[in-house]
Amino acid sequence: MKPKMQIRLWKGSPLIGKTVGEIIKDYGVTVIKVARGREATNPPPDLVLKEADYISYVGQSKECLDILKLSIG
C-alpha cells in the first residue's frame, strides 16, 4: 500500500510556482487534493502551487519523503 501524505508549502519551498502536473511528472506521486484557504479541490494538472497550500498526495515511500523535504524550502 502506498503511503498517503499531506504537506504545507512553506515560504522558500522550491515547489511554489510549479504546477500539479509538474509535481506528478517530476516526482512520481499522485496529487489527490490541494487545499488553499478554506477551499479544497481535486486539482487539475495546470493548477499552480502557492505558499501555504496544503497538498495531499500518494506515492512510493522514497518519493513521498522527497516531496516532504522540498515542502520546507
C-alpha positions in Angstrom: 0.0 0.0 0.0 1.3 3.4 -0.9 1.6 6.0 1.9 -0.7 9.0 1.9 0.9 12.3 2.9 -0.1 15.8 3.5 2.3 18.7 3.5 2.1 22.5 3.7 4.2 24.6 1.4 6.3 27.0 3.4 8.0 30.2 2.2 11.0 29.3 0.1 9.8 25.9 -0.9 11.0 25.0 -4.5 7.6 23.5 -5.1 5.9 27.0 -5.1 5.2 28.1 -8.6 5.2 24.6 -10.0 2.0 23.1 -11.4 0.4 19.9 -10.1 1.3 18.3 -13.4 5.0 19.1 -12.9 4.9 17.6 -9.5 3.3 14.4 -10.8 5.8 14.2 -13.7 9.0 15.2 -11.8 8.4 13.3 -8.6 6.2 10.3 -9.5 3.5 11.0 -6.9 -0.3 11.4 -7.4 -1.6 14.7 -6.1 -5.1 13.9 -4.8 -6.0 17.2 -3.1 -4.8 20.8 -2.8 -6.3 23.0 0.0 -5.9 26.7 -0.3 -7.5 28.8 2.4 -10.9 27.3 3.2 -11.2 25.6 -0.2 -10.0 22.1 -1.1 -10.1 20.7 -4.6 -9.2 17.7 -6.7 -6.6 19.8 -8.6 -6.3 20.0 -12.4 -2.7 19.4 -13.7 -2.4 23.2 -14.6 -3.0 24.4 -11.0 0.0 26.5 -9.9 1.0 25.8 -6.3 1.3 28.7 -3.9 2.9 29.4 -0.5 0.7 28.0 2.4 -1.1 25.5 0.1 -1.7 22.1 1.7 -1.1 19.2 -0.7 -2.3 15.6 -0.2 -0.6 13.0 -2.3 0.2 9.3 -2.5 3.3 7.6 -3.9 6.2 5.3 -3.0 7.9 5.9 0.3 11.0 7.5 -1.2 9.1 9.8 -3.5 6.8 10.9 -0.6 9.9 11.7 1.6 11.5 13.7 -1.3 8.4 15.9 -1.6 8.2 16.3 2.2 11.8 17.6 2.2 11.1 20.1 -0.6 8.0 21.4 1.2 10.0 23.3 3.8 12.3 25.1 1.4 
